[in-house]
């Protein structure tokens, strides 16, 4: 009896092992090349998998990843479903991918709005739609087909002659005359050497005799170029005569949250100033405004309104619970969704989203690049404040890696028990000495600034600067003179000051319109409404449906928030990567450094 039990146990284990082995065989991976600013979190969000799954295939990635690194990304393949993602290989083109996955070029282009002639490169990952869900006809391939024999008529060899025009290809000409590329090449053998503008081609009559050709062999014919296919399958750009824009935000007090309503009303007031500015220049805008309700309210009744389907752009929401339904609606109806305040994973999957508030990993990567550009001859002195500030810990860790990579010297000094002897010994007379504390709070500033001011006075010929964080702009009034004295810099994706002309002019307009001051918040929501409204409405007025291809050409001077939108991947949306350095010079000048 015991032996039978043992045999059954062995058979069960063997069966489970075979099942596990088959499961492993059905699990594949593709390669992802890490880009600047990407983190394990953002990459896992792009592919809708857990960080644990990525770490399992890439040991050590939990410690650090870096731009240019290649990661294996797991992908489960089943017979019923095509692979969701594909890493472009050297020599591949759109035509070959269309044949390989049995989907049309248009479906590939539609699935990857960020894909173009310029971005179609080896190593790039694209999303492949399932053949089962493809809505258009795949690129035609020549099948094994027998065409019945018909007694041919006596005809001249050429049906007509065609003069090659600029950018025409064998594919486009053969399609124009409804013949195969092979028929065109047979009638014009010189095409094997290439096609030239002005060349005269013999257009043959379509063959009617029995022909047997290889099945699905993309090498049998000369495929169209990526440039031709992108041109043919991208939607034509058209202007927008009247821009339809909607704001979906909580303008009324819900659940006792008066501050949310007050901030969103101020955002709306700033937005109206942008609308007025554009209307004075002749831009036609229809503005629709909806109260989204409280945090737990449903936005479904708003989305059910018929006019909302015709929007060119929507601004909102404020609450995370509303992002998914709004993003889904925007995707279904091809509407741009600008999220002005929140950060959310939807941007990694939805091509219609614009996230204004910069994601931390992308923000830090921009800061590192600008820092090494601003201080190429730096001697970085990190003041360790021994705090549990996780955000600053990640920032400092990444900065250390970048400084090491660029060969910029760095040293760490105890900032809690800061002594003149310690900071004096860290100075270098031949370098730009940049002090960076590991905390950005007011307590840290009050502790380190007196010591650094003594250092500056004792070393008048040595270059000394203090570098810090966005929250320092809330401490400017208390530390303005010290900031100037210490040649202070801090980074931020937004900044305003009455010392700057654009901010001064906006404040005057806001007071004139609304007879009040803006709320004492950072950022200023009235300025945020003005900047986002002016940027996107100007872009739509100037470029119409071609806005996405011309984002970097929108030439505006923002009051507070800068814009540098870039797609997170070929199928996702846009994240704002703009960063300023605010510089308080020793000459008592305030400079907003823009590195673009």
C-alpha positions in Angstrom: 0.0 0.0 0.0 2.8 2.3 0.9 4.6 1.7 -2.4 1.4 2.5 -4.4 1.1 5.8 -2.4 4.7 6.7 -3.2 4.1 5.9 -6.9 1.0 8.1 -7.0 3.0 10.9 -5.3 5.8 10.6 -7.8 3.3 10.7 -10.7 1.6 13.8 -9.2 5.0 15.6 -8.8 6.0 14.7 -12.3 2.7 16.0 -13.7 3.1 19.3 -11.8 6.7 19.6 -13.1 5.6 19.1 -16.7 2.8 21.6 -16.3 5.3 24.1 -14.8 7.8 23.4 -17.6 5.1 24.1 -20.2 4.2 27.3 -18.4 7.8 28.4 -18.5 8.0 27.5 -22.2 5.1 29.8 -22.8 6.7 32.7 -21.0 9.1 34.7 -23.1 10.7 38.2 -22.8 11.5 41.2 -24.9 14.2 43.7 -24.4 13.7 47.3 -23.0 16.5 49.9 -23.2 16.3 52.2 -20.2 15.9 55.8 -21.1 16.8 58.9 -19.1 14.5 59.4 -16.1 12.9 55.9 -16.2 12.6 54.0 -13.0 11.6 50.4 -12.2 8.2 51.8 -11.2 7.7 53.6 -14.5 8.9 50.7 -16.6 6.6 48.3 -14.8 3.7 50.7 -15.3 4.4 50.8 -19.0 4.1 47.1 -19.4 1.5 46.5 -16.7 3.6 44.1 -14.8 5.0 44.1 -11.3 8.5 45.3 -10.4 9.1 41.8 -8.9 8.7 40.2 -12.3 11.3 42.6 -13.8 13.7 42.0 -10.9 13.4 38.2 -11.3 14.7 38.4 -14.9 17.2 41.2 -14.1 19.0 40.5 -10.8 20.5 43.6 -9.3 18.0 45.9 -10.9 16.4 46.5 -7.5 19.5 48.3 -6.5 19.9 50.6 -9.5 19.2 50.9 -13.2 20.8 53.4 -15.6 20.1 55.0 -19.0 21.3 52.7 -21.8 20.9 49.5 -19.7 19.0 46.7 -21.4 16.4 44.9 -19.3 14.5 41.7 -20.0 10.8 42.3 -19.7 8.6 39.1 -19.2 5.9 38.5 -21.7 3.5 35.6 -21.7 2.7 34.3 -25.2 -0.4 32.2 -25.9 -1.7 30.7 -29.1 -4.9 32.8 -29.0 -3.1 36.2 -28.5 -0.3 37.9 -30.3 2.6 39.2 -28.3 1.7 42.6 -26.9 5.1 44.1 -27.3 7.9 43.9 -29.8 11.5 45.2 -29.7 12.5 46.5 -33.1 15.5 44.5 -34.5 18.2 45.8 -36.8 17.0 45.7 -40.4 13.3 45.4 -39.5 10.8 47.7 -41.1 7.0 48.4 -40.8 6.2 46.2 -43.8 8.0 43.1 -42.3 6.3 43.6 -38.9 2.9 43.8 -40.6 3.6 40.5 -42.4 5.0 38.8 -39.3 2.1 39.7 -37.1 -0.6 39.6 -39.7 -1.8 43.1 -38.9 -2.1 46.2 -41.0 0.5 49.0 -41.0 -2.3 51.4 -40.0 -3.1 49.3 -36.9 0.5 49.4 -35.9 0.7 53.2 -36.4 -2.6 53.7 -34.6 -1.4 51.6 -31.7 1.9 53.6 -31.5 1.2 57.3 -32.0 4.7 58.1 -31.0 6.2 56.0 -33.8 7.6 57.8 -36.8 10.4 57.6 -39.4 12.7 59.2 -36.8 11.7 57.0 -33.8 11.5 53.7 -35.7 14.9 52.5 -34.5 16.5 49.2 -33.4 16.0 48.7 -29.7 12.7 50.7 -29.5 9.7 48.8 -28.1 6.4 49.1 -29.8 3.0 47.6 -29.0 1.5 45.2 -31.5 -2.3 45.0 -31.8 -3.8 41.5 -31.8 -4.7 40.3 -35.3 -8.1 39.3 -33.9 -8.8 43.0 -33.0 -7.3 44.5 -36.2 -9.8 46.8 -37.9 -8.1 47.3 -41.2 -6.7 45.0 -43.9 -3.1 43.9 -43.4 -0.4 44.9 -45.9 -1.2 42.5 -48.8 1.2 39.6 -49.3 1.2 37.4 -52.4 -0.3 34.0 -51.6 0.0 30.7 -53.5 -2.9 31.4 -55.8 -3.9 29.8 -59.0 -5.6 32.1 -61.5 -7.6 30.4 -64.2 -6.0 30.3 -67.6 -7.6 32.7 -70.0 -6.8 33.1 -73.7 -4.8 36.4 -73.7 -5.6 39.2 -76.1 -3.0 40.6 -78.4 -1.9 43.8 -76.7 1.1 46.0 -76.7 3.6 45.4 -73.9 2.9 48.7 -72.1 -0.5 49.8 -71.1 0.9 53.3 -70.6 4.0 55.1 -69.5 4.6 56.7 -66.1 7.0 59.4 -65.2 8.4 59.0 -61.7 7.7 61.9 -59.3 9.5 62.9 -56.1 9.2 60.4 -53.2 7.4 57.8 -55.3 8.3 54.1 -54.7 7.9 50.8 -56.5 5.2 50.1 -54.0 3.2 53.3 -54.5 3.4 53.1 -58.3 2.3 49.5 -58.4 -0.5 50.3 -56.1 -1.6 53.3 -58.3 -1.9 51.0 -61.3 -3.3 48.0 -59.5 -0.4 45.7 -60.4 2.1 43.8 -58.3 5.6 45.1 -57.6 7.0 42.0 -59.4 5.0 42.8 -62.5 6.3 46.4 -62.5 9.9 45.1 -62.0 9.6 42.5 -64.8 8.4 45.3 -67.2 11.2 47.6 -66.0 14.3 45.5 -65.1 16.3 48.7 -64.4 14.3 49.1 -61.2 16.5 46.5 -59.6 19.1 49.2 -59.5 16.6 51.6 -57.9 14.0 54.2 -58.9 14.9 57.8 -59.8 12.8 61.0 -60.2 11.9 61.7 -63.8 12.4 58.0 -64.9 9.9 56.7 -67.5 8.3 53.4 -66.5 6.4 50.9 -68.7 3.1 50.1 -66.9 2.2 46.6 -68.1 -1.2 45.1 -68.4 -2.1 42.9 -65.4 -1.3 39.3 -65.9 -4.2 36.9 -66.5 -2.4 33.6 -67.1 -1.9 31.0 -64.4 0.7 32.3 -61.9 2.0 30.5 -58.8 4.1 32.6 -56.5 5.6 31.9 -53.0 3.3 32.3 -50.0 3.9 35.1 -47.6 7.5 35.7 -48.5 8.3 39.4 -47.7 11.6 39.0 -49.5 10.0 38.1 -52.8 9.0 41.7 -53.5 10.7 45.0 -52.8 8.8 46.3 -49.7 7.8 49.9 -49.4 9.9 52.2 -47.2 9.0 53.2 -43.7 8.8 56.8 -44.9 6.1 55.9 -47.5 4.2 53.7 -45.1 4.2 56.3 -42.3 3.1 59.0 -44.8 0.2 56.8 -46.1 -1.0 55.6 -42.7 -0.8 58.7 -40.6 -4.0 60.8 -40.4 -3.9 64.1 -42.3 -3.4 67.2 -40.2 -6.2 69.8 -40.3 -6.8 73.1 -38.6 -9.4 73.7 -35.9 -11.7 76.6 -36.6 -13.3 76.8 -33.1 -11.5 75.1 -30.3 -13.8 73.2 -27.9 -12.3 72.9 -24.5 -13.8 71.6 -21.2 -12.8 71.9 -17.6 -13.9 69.1 -15.2 -12.8 70.1 -11.7 -14.5 70.5 -8.2 -15.6 74.1 -8.3 -18.2 73.7 -5.5 -17.5 72.7 -1.9 -17.9 69.0 -1.4 -17.4 67.0 1.8 -16.4 70.1 3.5 -13.3 70.6 1.4 -13.4 74.3 0.8 -9.7 74.6 0.0 -10.1 72.3 -3.0 -12.9 74.4 -4.4 -11.1 77.7 -3.8 -7.9 76.5 -5.6 -9.9 75.2 -8.6 -11.9 78.4 -8.8 -8.6 80.3 -8.9 -7.3 77.9 -11.6 -10.5 78.6 -13.6 -10.0 82.4 -13.2 -6.4 82.1 -14.5 -7.7 80.0 -17.4 -10.2 82.6 -18.3 -7.5 85.2 -18.6 -5.7 82.9 -21.1 -9.0 82.5 -23.1 -9.5 86.3 -23.1 -5.9 86.9 -24.3 -6.4 84.5 -27.2 -9.8 85.8 -28.1 -8.4 89.3 -28.4 -6.1 87.9 -31.1 -9.0 86.4 -33.0 -9.0 82.8 -31.7 -12.4 81.2 -31.5 -12.9 79.1 -28.4 -16.0 77.4 -26.9 -15.5 76.7 -23.2 -17.5 74.1 -21.3 -17.2 74.0 -17.5 -18.4 71.1 -15.3 -18.2 70.5 -11.5 -16.8 67.1 -11.0 -18.2 66.7 -7.5 -16.3 65.4 -4.5 -13.6 62.8 -4.2 -16.1 59.9 -4.1 -18.5 61.3 -6.6 -19.0 59.7 -10.1 -18.1 61.6 -13.2 -20.3 59.3 -15.3 -23.2 61.8 -15.6 -20.7 64.3 -17.0 -19.2 61.9 -19.5 -22.7 61.0 -20.7 -23.3 64.5 -22.0 -23.4 64.4 -25.8 -21.4 67.7 -26.3 -18.4 66.2 -24.4 -17.7 63.7 -27.1 -16.9 66.6 -29.5 -14.2 68.3 -27.3 -10.7 68.9 -28.7 -9.3 69.0 -25.2 -10.3 68.4 -21.5 -8.5 69.8 -18.4 -8.9 67.9 -15.2 -9.5 66.1 -12.9 -8.3 66.9 -9.3 -9.0 63.6 -7.7 -7.3 60.3 -8.6 -10.6 58.3 -8.6 -11.7 60.4 -11.6 -8.6 59.9 -13.7 -9.3 56.4 -15.1 -12.9 57.1 -16.3 -11.9 60.4 -17.8 -8.8 58.9 -19.5 -10.8 56.0 -20.9 -13.4 58.5 -22.3 -10.6 60.6 -23.8 -9.0 57.6 -25.4 -12.3 56.3 -26.9 -13.2 59.7 -28.4 -9.7 60.8 -29.4 -9.7 63.8 -27.0 -6.6 65.3 -25.3 -6.7 65.1 -21.5 -4.5 67.6 -19.6 -4.0 66.6 -16.0 -2.7 69.8 -14.4 -1.9 68.7 -10.8 -1.9 64.9 -10.3 0.6 62.3 -11.2 -0.8 58.9 -12.4 0.2 55.7 -14.1 -2.4 56.1 -16.8 0.1 58.3 -18.7 2.2 55.2 -19.4 -0.6 53.4 -21.2 -2.8 56.2 -22.7 -1.6 58.3 -25.6 -4.1 61.1 -25.1 -2.8 62.1 -21.6 -0.7 65.2 -20.9 0.7 65.1 -17.3 1.8 68.6 -16.3 3.2 67.8 -12.9 6.6 66.2 -13.5 7.1 62.7 -12.3 10.0 62.5 -9.7 12.4 60.2 -11.6 12.1 62.3 -14.8 12.5 65.5 -12.8 15.6 64.3 -11.1 17.3 63.1 -14.3 16.7 66.6 -15.8 18.1 68.3 -12.7 21.3 66.1 -12.9 21.8 67.0 -16.5 21.3 70.7 -15.9 23.5 70.6 -12.8 26.5 69.2 -14.6 26.0 71.7 -17.4 25.8 74.6 -15.0 28.7 73.4 -12.8 31.2 71.6 -15.1 34.1 72.5 -12.8 32.3 71.8 -9.5 33.6 70.5 -6.2 30.3 69.2 -4.7 30.1 69.2 -0.9 27.1 67.2 0.5 26.0 68.3 3.9 24.6 65.2 5.6 21.7 66.3 7.8 21.0 62.7 9.0 17.2 63.0 8.2 14.8 60.3 7.1 13.7 62.3 4.1 13.3 59.6 1.5 12.7 61.9 -1.5 16.0 63.7 -0.8 17.8 60.4 -0.2 16.8 59.3 -3.7 17.8 62.6 -5.2 21.2 62.5 -3.5 21.9 58.9 -4.4 21.1 59.6 -8.1 23.2 62.8 -8.0 26.2 60.9 -6.6 26.0 58.4 -9.5 25.8 61.2 -12.1 28.7 63.1 -10.5 30.8 59.9 -10.5 29.9 59.2 -14.1 31.0 62.7 -15.1 34.2 62.6 -13.0 33.0 65.5 -10.8 34.6 65.4 -7.3 32.3 65.0 -4.4 32.7 64.7 -0.6 30.4 64.3 2.4 30.5 66.5 5.5 28.5 66.1 8.7 25.9 68.8 8.4 24.3 68.3 11.9 27.5 69.2 13.8 28.8 71.5 11.1 32.2 73.0 12.0 34.2 75.7 10.2 37.2 73.5 10.2 35.3 70.7 8.4 33.8 72.9 5.7 37.1 74.9 5.3 39.0 71.6 4.6 36.4 70.6 2.0 36.9 73.8 -0.1 39.0 73.9 -3.2 40.3 77.2 -4.6 40.4 75.9 -8.2 36.8 74.7 -8.3 33.2 76.0 -8.0 32.4 74.8 -4.4 28.7 73.8 -4.4 27.1 72.9 -1.0 24.0 70.6 -1.1 22.2 69.7 2.1 20.3 66.3 2.3 17.2 68.1 3.6 15.2 71.0 2.2 13.2 72.0 5.3 13.4 75.4 7.1 15.3 73.9 10.1 18.1 72.8 7.8 18.4 76.2 6.2 18.5 78.0 9.6 21.2 75.7 10.7 23.6 75.7 7.7 23.3 79.3 6.4 25.0 81.2 9.3 28.0 78.8 9.0 28.2 79.2 5.2 27.9 82.9 5.4 31.0 83.0 7.7 32.8 80.8 5.2 32.0 83.2 2.3 33.3 86.2 4.3 36.5 84.3 5.2 37.1 83.2 1.6 36.2 86.2 -0.6 38.1 84.9 -3.6 36.8 81.4 -3.5 33.7 80.4 -5.6 31.0 79.2 -3.1 27.3 78.4 -3.9 24.4 76.8 -2.1 22.2 74.4 -4.1 18.8 73.2 -2.9 15.1 72.2 -3.5 11.8 73.5 -4.8 10.3 74.1 -1.3 12.9 76.8 -0.7 10.7 79.2 -2.6 8.3 79.1 0.4 11.2 80.4 2.6 12.4 83.2 0.3 10.9 86.1 2.3 12.7 85.0 5.5 16.0 84.3 3.8 16.2 86.6 0.7 19.4 88.4 1.8 21.1 85.2 2.7 20.2 83.6 -0.6 21.8 86.4 -2.4 24.9 86.3 -0.2 25.4 82.6 -0.6 24.9 82.7 -4.4 22.0 80.3 -4.0 20.4 78.0 -6.6 17.4 75.7 -6.3 15.6 73.6 -8.9 11.9 73.6 -9.6 9.4 72.8 -12.3 7.5 76.0 -11.4 8.5 79.4 -10.0 7.1 82.9 -9.8 8.2 86.1 -8.2 7.0 89.7 -8.4 10.6 90.5 -9.4 10.0 88.8 -12.7 8.2 90.9 -15.4 5.7 88.2 -16.5 4.6 87.5 -13.0 4.2 91.2 -12.3 2.0 91.8 -15.3 -0.2 88.7 -14.5 -0.7 89.9 -10.9 -1.9 93.2 -12.2 -4.4 91.6 -14.6 -5.7 89.2 -12.0 -6.3 92.0 -9.5 -8.0 94.1 -12.2 -10.3 91.3 -13.2 -11.2 89.8 -9.8 -10.4 92.6 -7.3 -8.5 90.2 -5.0 -5.1 88.6 -4.5 -4.4 84.9 -5.3 -4.2 82.4 -2.5 -0.9 82.0 -0.7 -0.1 78.6 -2.3 2.8 77.2 -4.2 2.2 76.8 -7.0 -0.1 79.7 -7.6 -3.2 78.1 -9.1 -4.3 81.2 -11.0 -1.0 81.2 -12.8 -1.2 77.4 -13.4 -4.6 77.9 -15.0 -3.3 80.7 -17.2 -0.1 78.9 -18.3 -1.8 75.5 -19.1 -4.7 77.3 -20.9 -2.4 79.5 -22.9 0.0 76.8 -23.9 -2.5 74.2 -25.1 -5.0 76.6 -26.7 -2.3 78.4 -28.5 -0.9 75.1 -29.8 -4.3 73.9 -31.0 -5.0 77.3 -32.7 -1.6 77.3 -34.5 -1.1 73.6 -35.3 -4.7 72.1 -35.2 -4.6 68.3 -35.0 -0.8 68.4 -35.6 -0.3 69.7 -32.1 1.6 66.6 -31.0 4.2 67.0 -33.7 4.8 70.6 -32.8 4.9 70.8 -29.0 8.5 72.0 -28.9 7.6 74.8 -31.4 5.0 76.5 -29.1 6.9 79.7 -28.2 5.5 81.2 -25.0 6.9 82.8 -21.9 5.1 81.2 -19.0 4.3 83.1 -15.9 5.1 80.2 -13.6 5.0 76.7 -15.1 7.3 75.7 -18.0 6.5 73.1 -20.6 8.7 70.4 -22.1 6.4 67.5 -23.0 7.8 64.3 -24.2 6.2 60.9 -24.8 6.9 58.3 -22.2 7.0 55.5 -24.9 5.6 54.9 -28.4 2.1 54.1 -27.2 1.7 56.2 -24.0 1.1 59.9 -23.3 3.2 62.9 -22.4 5.0 63.9 -19.3 6.2 67.5 -18.7 10.0 67.4 -18.1 10.6 71.1 -17.7 13.0 72.2 -14.9 14.2 75.7 -14.0 17.1 76.7 -11.9 16.4 79.8 -9.8 19.6 81.7 -9.1 20.0 84.4 -6.5 23.3 86.0 -7.6 25.8 87.9 -5.4 25.0 91.0 -7.4 21.4 90.8 -6.0 19.9 89.7 -9.3 17.2 87.0 -9.6 17.6 84.8 -12.6 15.3 82.1 -13.8 17.6 79.8 -15.7 16.1 78.0 -18.7 18.3 75.4 -20.2 16.4 74.7 -23.4 
